[in-house]
Structure formats: C-alpha cells, structure tokens
C-alpha cells in the first residue's frame, strides 16, 4: 500500500508568523495533534505539535515556576516559528507504507508530511496508521482481493477474513499460493495468512 492511499488531504497548515495562541486554537478546533509550518510560498519549513505549543504557551507563564530565580529571561516565545521543529521528516506520496512505519518507529515522530515534487500534498499521523490496523474484516478482505488482482500469478485466488486472519483459496499451484500469501501479508490489518489443508505444504 502506498502512502498516497492512506494520507490525509487537504492538509491543515500554519504560517510561521501565526501566534502560538492562534495555532493552539487551530489544532484544537481541527482535532489534530500536529501541523506542517509553511512559509509565504507554501513550502514546508517545519512542523509544530501540541507539545511544542504547550511548551511555548505554558512554559512562558511565570506561575509555572516555583522559585523566582527560575523565571525565564528575555521575551517569551509568541510565534509558531519560535517553537516549531525545523527539521522535518517527510515522505514521498509514492513511498511504501511500511517504509513510513519504519520512519516513525526509528525517529519517534507522530506525524509525517507527504510531498510530491517538493509540494505538500498530504500528511500521515499515527492515528491514520492505527485506523488501518483497526479496520474491519470486510475492508481487509476487499484490500487483499485488490492486491491479489494486481498480480497475474494470484488474480484467481479468493479470500475470507476473520479477526484479521486471511484464508486464501482457489485454483493454483504451490508456487502461486506462496506468492499469494506474500501479497496478502503486505495489506495493513492482516494478522496472519492461512490456506486450506493441502494447498501449501
């Protein structure tokens, strides 16, 4: 499955010159945990998360500090560009979803902007991926069958799904059955793949 098939679009973005309070309100009203930060030309220059905004807003409040000597010096942050994360992990819209999962696991990021020729076209969050895993058996079956149809060696196979376990059946030799099993395992939400007894030894 490609990233473009699961990404959220259009993307809610914030300008770097937006105030922290405005960004907090936007993320809260849109029920999102992070948003790409763009410049005047719409290019991605960072990402800002709920935690970034909370640090910017509450961390600057003198009442958050117990000792007077712990008070921050200088002007507290007021704009998104002052609290955003400037180094953004991005992914292309044609990338494999499993590569995106690996990126999230290794970097710890929760939301990844999706680019097409350097243009922002979507975003994928952990919630999007969790939604894939939580799909019902009927949706998983549809996705498995679609994946099987895309491969000439497996297009004749049928599938039944129960609790995420896919049973593949139909005409085919042991070689095509093994290929069908590999294809089915690439579909998000698939917990296991089984065959009728005797089809694959």
N, C-alpha and C positions, 0 to 999 in steps of 0.2 A: 504494500500500500504506500502510495506517495504522500508526501506532506501536503500537497495541494488538496488532497481528498479529505483531510481532517482539519485543516486550518480554519480559523475564524476570520471572516471577512464580511464587510469592510472593517478596518482596524480603527479602534479608538486611539487617537494620538493626543499628545500635549505639546505645545510650543515650549521652548526652553525659557521664554520670558514670562510664562504664566506663573502666578504666585502659588506658593505651596497650598494656601487655603483653597484656591480655585481647583488645583489638581486633586486635593483631598475630596472635594465635593464631586468632581467628575468621576473619580474611581468609585466612590460610594454610590452615586446615582446609577452608574452603568454596571454595578455589581461585578467589577473586575479587580484583580489583585495587582496588576502592573500595566503600564502603557509605554510604548515607544515614545521617545522625545525626538522631535523633528525641528530642523531649522526652517528659515523662511522659504527655502526652496523645496521643503518636504523631505529632505534627506534625513535618514536616521543618524542621530548623533549621540544617542544614549537611551537608557531605559530607566523608568522610575517606578518603584514598587511601593506598596503600602508601608513597608518598614522604613524605606527612605523618607517618606513623607512624615511618618510618625516621629522619626528622629529629628527631622527638620522643625516640626511644629512643637513637640513636647520637650525636646532636648534644649530648646532655647528659652523655656519658661523657667525663670528664677525659682519658682516654687518647687521645681523638680530636684533642687539641690538642697541638701541638709545643712551644709556649712557655708558661710559667706565666702570663704576663701576658694570654694569650689565653683563659684559663679564663672560662667564663660566670659572671656574678654572679647571686645570688639562687637561689631554688629551681628546679630543673629541672622541665619540664612532666611531669605524671603522669597527667592525664586527657585523654580524647579531645577535650573541649570546648576544651582549650588549644592543640590543634594542628590542629583541623579547619578547613576552608574554610567560613566562614559564609555567603557569598554564593553561592547555589546556582542554577545554570542548570537550569530544569525545562521540561518539555513536557507538553502535554495528551495523553491517550490517543487522542484523535481527530485528532491532527495528522498531516500527511503525512510519511512517512519522509524524503523529500527535504528538507523543512524542518529535520528533526532533523540530517541530514547537514550541512546548511549551518551550523547552530548549532555543531556540533562543529568544523567547519573554521575558523569565524571566531573562536571562543573558545578553541580548543585543549583543551577538556575531553574526557576519555576516557570518562566515564560520566555519564548524564543520568537523574535520577529522573523517573518518569512519574506525573502527577497526574490524578485525576478529581474535580472539585469540591473541590479542595484536599486530597483524600485520596490518600495514596501507594498506587498500585496496581501499580507495576512499575518496572523500570529497564532502560535500554538502554546497552550498552557498545560500544566499537569492535569488540570480538570478535564481538558479535551481528551487526553490520553486515558484518564480514568473512565470517562464516558464510553470510550471504545471497549474497554475491558468489561464494563457493566452492561454491555448490550445483551439483549435477549437472544435466545437460541434461534429465533426466526431470522433475525438480522444477520447473525453469524452464518446461518445456512445460506442466505442469499449471497453474502460476500464470498463464501467458499465456492459456491457454484459459479459465480462470476470469474473467480480466479482460475478455476478448472477449465472454463470455456476459453480462456485466453491462451491455453497451451494445447497444441494439437494432440499431444500424447495423452491428455487427461480429459478431453472435452466430453467423452462418453460416460464419465463417472457421475453418479448421483450421490447425494449426501443426506444424512439425517443427523440432527444435533440434539443432544440432551445434556443440560448443565455444562455446556461448553465443550463436551466431548463429541467429536465428529466421527461418525461411522460412514466410511466410503464403500460404495458398492457399484456393481455394473460390470459390463464386459471389459476384459483387459487382461493382459498377462502380468506376470510378477514385476517385470520392469516398469510398465506403465503405472502399476499400483504404487510402486515405491516413489515414482515421480509425483503421483497424485498426493501421496502423504506429505512429501516435502512442500508442495504447493499449498496444501491446506494449512500446514503449520505456520505459514507466513501471515495468515489472516489474524488480525488482532481479536482477542477474545477467545481464541481456540485454546482449550486446556490440554487436549490430547487428541490423537487420531487413531482410530481402530478400524479393522477390516473384518468382514465375515470370516469365520474359521476356514482356513484352507486357501484363501486368496493370496496371502503373503506369508511365507514360512519364516 
